[in-house]
């Protein structure tokens, strides 16, 4: 097994564990999707094509979740803002675009 295959396997296992933990925390139901467990969150709203500008130095997963609950499809952050890995992953799963100001 080469390094690339090993990294891919580890990533898949981590994502499965994250989905499992999120499902347990949200109390939502789990549905199998391509072998991965996905938590359904009844409190989340569908994206209504709104943008939300956040003037934060660090964009966390909880910031993205809050924006998602408020219907945002795009989060605009400063050019120097730090976007955490969890924030980026959650945004990607929910179809939210993170845009940096020029």
N, C-alpha and C positions, 0 to 999 in steps of 0.2 A: 504494500500500500504506500503510495507516494504522499508527500506532504499536502498536496492539493486535495486529494481524496480524504485524507484524515481531517483536514480543516472543514471540509464540506460535511462530513459525518458528525463532527463535534457541533457544528452550527445547527444542523437539523435536530440533534438531541437537545440542545439548549433551547431552541425555539419551541419544541414540544413541551419541555418543562415549563417554560414561560407561559404558554397557552394554558397549561394545566393549572398553574398557580393563579393566573388571572381569573380562570373560571371558578376556582374555589373561593377567591376573594370577593368576586362580584355576586356569587350565588346564582349565576346564570346557568342555563342549560348548556351542555356540550354537544356539538355535532361533529361527526367525522367528516373531514374534507381532505381528500387525498392522503389519508393516513395521519393527518395532523388534527389535533383537537383544537377547536376554536370556541371561545366563549361568546355567547350572545349576551349583549348588555341591553336590557330593556330600557334603561335610562338614556341610552345614546340616541341622538337624533340624526336624521339623514342630512347630508350636506346640502345647504341651500344656496350655494354659490356666493357666499359672502367672504370678504377678506377681513382679517383681523390683524392689526399692527400691535406688536408687543415690544415695548422698550425695556428689554431685559438684557442683562449681560450673559445670563445662562438660561437657555430654553430647556426646561425639564419635561419629562413625560406627563407630569400632572398639569403643566401649562397647556400642552397639546390636548390632553383629555378635556380640560375645561373649554378650550376653544371649540373642540368637536361637539361638546354638549350644547354649545351656543350656536351651532350650525355653520361654523367656519369651514371653508374648503381650502383656504389659503391663509398661512400665517406669515406675516412680514416681520423680519427681524433686522437689526442693524448688521452692517457688513462685518463687524468684529465680534458679534454674538457667538457664544459657544453653544452648539446644539448637542445635547447628550445623545449617546447611542440609543437609549431607550426611547427618547423623544422622536428621533428619526425613524426608528422601527415602527412605533405606534402610528406616526403620521403616514408612513408608507402603507401599513395594513388598512388604515381607514380612508385612504385616497386623498389625504390632505397634503398640499404642496407647501413646502417651506421655502420662502423667497428671501433673499438678502437684498437690502437697499443698496443702491449704487453709491 
